[in-house]
Amino acid sequence: DVSGDTSLRHVRVMYPCVSGCFECTLNLFPPQQAVPLCTIAETPRNAAHCILYAHLIEAPKQFGDEKQDKDDPDYQRWVFQRAEERAAQFNIPGVTLMHTQGVIKNIIPAIASTNAIVAAACANEVFKVLTNCAAYVNNNLMYIGGQGVYAPTFRYERSPECIVCGAGVQVEIAGSATLTQLLEQLAADPRLRLKTPSLRCEAGALQDDPTLYMRGVLEEEYRPNLDKPLSQLFADGSVLLVTDPSVPSPCIKVAVKFASLALS
């Protein structure tokens, strides 16, 4: 695993349903820092802003709707020249062709020796897992080689609501709500990231067919369920199996709890 710093790398051992998986730790990643277009267009502060100005603002004016290949040397030189002119206007140093290539292609710098160390650590962990000759890392090793060498280890815990390896996501909704409202709530849930879900009741179904809604050729057959109250389709606390082409696992388990209505 690479980071923005060329001297920092990670090695993780993921045992399915034993250690925390990659999905369990997504919320630990910092949000990507996007540069506002107003800063790029009006008040550039560094060389990257000048390069982005040429790439995002000047290029569409020059080439129109024609999509430019970021790997094209001619296009890279064109962006470099425009960025150099932009930097000269604001007295900003540091615009080079190599920096231009790194910005427009989003290249993360790497050190060959650091990559070799991490590759060796990965191979070592695979060997230990396969041969059981020694205990494997439980479950993350961080290599820090900027000043000296420091390689601490720590453990990523499993998330009980992980959509890949967890027991299921808890959802609360009124029993009088319709299946359409449940689908809308699931689509709006940031934990699930659903687009076109299909639902099947794993336990607690109140009708003969446990499938509640299915996309595709059989969608018309299950469309009448959309307007039915959830309390007529499955019992309180039932576990639903959700399939969706946008999720990384075959299905997601969703435990539905009926919310009690407050009396006025």
Secondary structure, 3 states (H helix, E strand, C coil): CECCCCCEEEEECCCCCCCCCCHHHHHHCCCCCCCCHHHHHHCCCCHHHHHHHHHHHHHHHHHCCCCCCCCCHHHHHHHHHHHHHHHHHCCCCCCCHHHHHHHHCCCCCCCHHHHHHHHHHHHHHHHHHHHCCCCCCCCEEEEECCCCCECCEECCCCCCCCCCCCCCEEEEEECCCEHHHHHHHHHHCCCCCCCCCEEEEEEEECCCCCEEECCCCCHHHHHHHHHCEHHHHEEEEEEEEEECCCCCCCCEEEEEEEECCCCC
